Amino acid sequence: MTTTTAPTTLYVTNACQFCGAASTVELTAAEVAAWITGAPIQDAMPDRPAPSRELVRNGTHPECWTAMFGSAE
């Protein structure tokens, strides 16, 4: 996983553990701070779709997550 930063925005890029394709998720510094200090990811990033949170959490990119589990909505 690589992370690049701007003043309040972080871009997390992770290769999918299932297909190997890379995807990037744009997060705020506040979302990342909440998550790394122990908040459950769905609480730290409530406005992010579940597939995007899964990319950050375990390396499953949104397309594979949706293919495996269906739409988050």
Residue, then its C-alpha position, 0 to 999 in steps of 0.5 A: m500500500t502506498t499513501t500520498t498526502a496533501p494538506t488534508t487529503l490522503y490518497v490510499t492506493n492498494a493492490c487488490q488481494f483477489c485480482g491484483a488491480a490497483s485502486t485509489v481511495e481519497l480520504t480526509a486526514a480526519e478519517v484516517a486519524a479516527w481509524i488509526t486511533g481505534a474507531p471502527i472503519q464504518d464509524a471513521m469513514p461513514d460517508r465512504p461506500a463499503p467497497s472503498r472502506e474494504l480497499v483501505r481495510n483489507g486490500t479488496h478493491p471496490e469492483c471485486w468487493t461488489a462482485m463478491f458481496g453485491s452492492a453496499e446500497 
